[in-house]
């Protein structure tokens, strides 16, 4: 249960970072809510389009992508479909990369024998 909660938190953090609208003085609450709703709808449409284009995905992976979650062994493409582009990518060497989402979420990938990046682990600082 704790791992699922962390995965969902990662999705929320990634969405907030990638689609956080800017506020302008004088905007009403309804206008701000509409901006957030539009951004969330775009994000969900992007996820749905990826899942529709990849019918070979296992059911668990499909569900996690649609909900903005991740699991060990996902490819870099699947993680981007779920969380969006990271804020930063750090090359760690020896076929490993660190992706940064927000200030507290770090995903770690390793290059597989097939040449693609596979999610190996992640850290969420400050999550309880």
Secondary structure per residue as TSV (DSSP state, phi and psi in degrees):
chain	resnum	aa	ss	phi	psi
A	1	X	-	360.0	-40.6
A	2	X	H	-63.8	-40.8
A	3	X	H	-65.2	-39.7
A	4	X	H	-63.4	-42.6
A	5	X	H	-60.7	-42.6
A	6	X	H	-63.3	-42.3
A	7	X	H	-61.5	-43.4
A	8	X	H	-65.4	-37.6
A	9	X	H	-63.1	-38.5
A	10	X	H	-60.4	-44.1
A	11	X	H	-61.2	-42.4
A	12	X	H	-65.7	-43.7
A	13	X	H	-62.2	-43.6
A	14	X	H	-63.4	-42.0
A	15	X	H	-63.9	-44.4
A	16	X	H	-63.2	-37.8
A	17	X	H	-73.2	-45.7
A	18	X	H	-74.0	-29.6
A	19	X	H	-125.8	21.9
A	20	X	-	-72.1	113.7
A	21	X	-	-75.5	160.5
A	22	X	-	-92.2	148.1
A	23	X	-	-98.8	144.2
A	24	X	-	-118.2	143.1
A	25	X	T	-57.9	134.1
A	26	X	T	94.0	-7.4
A	27	X	-	-69.9	141.7
A	28	X	-	-83.2	163.6
A	29	X	H	-58.8	-39.6
A	30	X	H	-63.6	-38.5
A	31	X	H	-66.2	-42.5
A	32	X	H	-65.6	-42.5
A	33	X	H	-62.8	-37.2
A	34	X	H	-65.9	-38.8
A	35	X	H	-62.6	-45.9
A	36	X	H	-64.0	-42.5
A	37	X	H	-62.7	-41.1
A	38	X	H	-64.7	-43.5
A	39	X	H	-64.0	-41.7
A	40	X	H	-65.5	-39.3
A	41	X	H	-65.0	-40.3
A	42	X	H	-63.1	-42.5
A	43	X	H	-62.6	-45.2
A	44	X	H	-66.3	-38.4
A	45	X	H	-64.6	-38.4
A	46	X	H	-63.3	-44.3
A	47	X	H	-63.3	-44.8
A	48	X	H	-62.9	-40.3
A	49	X	H	-61.7	-40.7
A	50	X	H	-64.6	-47.9
A	51	X	H	-62.2	-41.6
A	52	X	H	-63.5	-35.0
A	53	X	H	-78.8	-9.5
A	54	X	-	-129.3	71.3
A	55	X	T	-66.2	-14.2
A	56	X	T	-77.1	-8.0
A	57	X	S	-63.0	139.7
A	58	X	-	-61.0	151.1
A	59	X	H	-57.5	-41.5
A	60	X	H	-61.2	-42.9
A	61	X	H	-65.1	-43.0
A	62	X	H	-56.9	-49.0
A	63	X	H	-62.1	-42.2
A	64	X	H	-66.9	-41.1
A	65	X	H	-61.0	-45.3
A	66	X	H	-64.7	-28.5
A	67	X	H	-96.4	-0.8
A	68	X	T	80.4	27.3
A	69	X	-	-106.0	175.1
A	70	X	-	-139.7	164.4
A	71	X	-	-147.4	161.3
A	72	X	T	-58.1	140.3
A	73	X	T	91.4	-5.9
A	74	X	-	-66.2	148.1
A	75	X	B	-79.0	165.3
A	76	X	H	-60.2	-37.2
A	77	X	H	-63.4	-41.3
A	78	X	H	-67.0	-39.0
A	79	X	H	-64.4	-42.9
A	80	X	H	-63.3	-38.2
A	81	X	H	-61.8	-36.6
A	82	X	H	-81.5	-49.4
A	83	X	H	-103.4	-16.0
A	84	X	-	90.4	-178.4
A	85	X	S	-70.1	141.0
A	86	X	-	-71.7	161.0
A	87	X	S	-68.8	-34.2
A	88	X	E	-153.1	147.6
A	89	X	E	-121.8	126.5
A	90	X	E	-113.4	126.4
A	91	X	E	-82.3	120.9
A	92	X	E	-97.1	-12.1
A	93	X	E	93.5	164.3
A	94	X	T	54.9	37.3
A	95	X	T	74.3	20.5
A	96	X	E	-116.6	147.5
A	97	X	E	-135.7	151.9
A	98	X	E	-116.5	128.2
A	99	X	E	-109.6	136.4
A	100	X	E	-111.1	124.3
A	101	X	E	-118.4	114.6
A	102	X	T	68.6	-160.8
A	103	X	T	-95.3	-8.2
A	104	X	T	-128.7	1.9
A	105	X	E	-120.3	123.2
A	106	X	E	-128.2	127.2
A	107	X	E	-110.4	141.7
A	108	X	E	-120.0	128.3
A	109	X	E	-118.2	153.5
A	110	X	E	-129.4	149.1
A	111	X	E	-79.3	128.8
A	112	X	-	-82.4	175.2
A	113	X	T	-64.1	-23.4
A	114	X	T	-84.7	-6.1
A	115	X	S	97.7	-8.6
A	116	X	-	-95.1	159.4
A	117	X	E	-82.7	137.4
A	118	X	E	-125.3	135.1
A	119	X	E	-66.3	122.8
A	120	X	E	-103.6	-40.7
A	121	X	E	-165.6	174.1
A	122	X	E	-154.3	160.5
A	123	X	E	-132.8	136.6
A	124	X	E	-125.1	111.0
A	125	X	T	-85.0	138.8
A	126	X	T	86.9	-6.9
A	127	X	-	-80.8	142.7
A	128	X	-	-123.0	360.0
